[in-house]
Amino acid sequence: MNKPLAGALLALLLAGATAAPAAASTPQETVAQATTPTARTQAPAAQAAAAVDFAGTVALSNCSGSLVRAPGSLPSDPALVLSNGHCLETGFPAAGEVIKDQRSSRSFSLLNSAGTKVATLRASKIAYATMTDTDMSVYQVTKTYAQIQSQYGISPLTLNDAHPVQGTSIKVVSGYWKRIYSCDIDGFAYRLKEGSWTWKDSVRYTSSCNTIGGTSGSPVIDTATGKVVAVNNTGNESGESCTVNNPCEVDQNGTVTVRQGINYAQQTYTLVPCIGPGNVIDLNRAGCLLPKP
């Protein structure tokens, strides 16, 4: 998982990095059987690119994240911050564990378009978090979108409510490192297994999104719409199969594929049907398929 543990920081020091880390080596691929991942609908013809910068992203103590809204969220609603389940201050949720409405006072550094911190937001609770089927945490903060806009001039990013498509141009925006990665959606992993966790229909990046520790929880933004389509969470670091920091893909037939150096994200359109009036996470809403406690 892309967490900024000591190993990630040490790697940067050993590489002599001062700002941006060195690019990953050319990905190597090993396949249990020759197989081609099932392709989704190809991306539509190129559209005018939306401006993508750091505005609305946040830095956590150990990860990245973003201030987000559902398409139906109101300015008066308490604001939500999106990150990974494995970025929780309480540690990694176990496989099968779902956290709902758990009290939290976690702080988030809110960034402007230049990546400069403009405010500290404070959580009131963990509205939802899990590492089952997806790797997602959603915090509710103590201010509304309107208050944040009025006081700091920052608007939230909007969650896309549709499944992304293969070939889409994306940017992964890390508030922790204040770095933006640009690539395309290469395809989708039917199942992505890492250690004891399994994630469904994960986004696979092309190799230029060589994300590192600390980028976990970064919003994955469709450059044509400016909307969030996924949350960055992991990558295969050393070519191992299905171990921690070395996720493997498993297709419908059980065939295992390992793609060393390739990184992944979890789709976020699945969250949208679960956000009810007042930005309440309601797992019983029609169309909400997120795991329940």
BELPEPE-V407396 format. One record per helix or strand of 2 or more residues. SS is the DSSP state (alpha for helix, beta for strand). FROM is the first residue (numbers start at 1). TO is the last residue. If there is no record, write none. Layout:
<<SS:FROM:TO> <SS:FROM:TO>>
//
This chain:
<<alpha:6:14> <beta:28:31> <beta:57:59> <beta:64:69> <beta:78:83> <alpha:85:87> <beta:98:103> <beta:107:111> <beta:117:130> <beta:136:144> <alpha:145:152> <beta:157:159> <beta:169:174> <beta:179:194> <beta:197:205> <beta:219:222> <beta:228:235> <beta:248:250> <beta:256:260> <beta:263:267> <alpha:269:272> <alpha:277:279>>
//
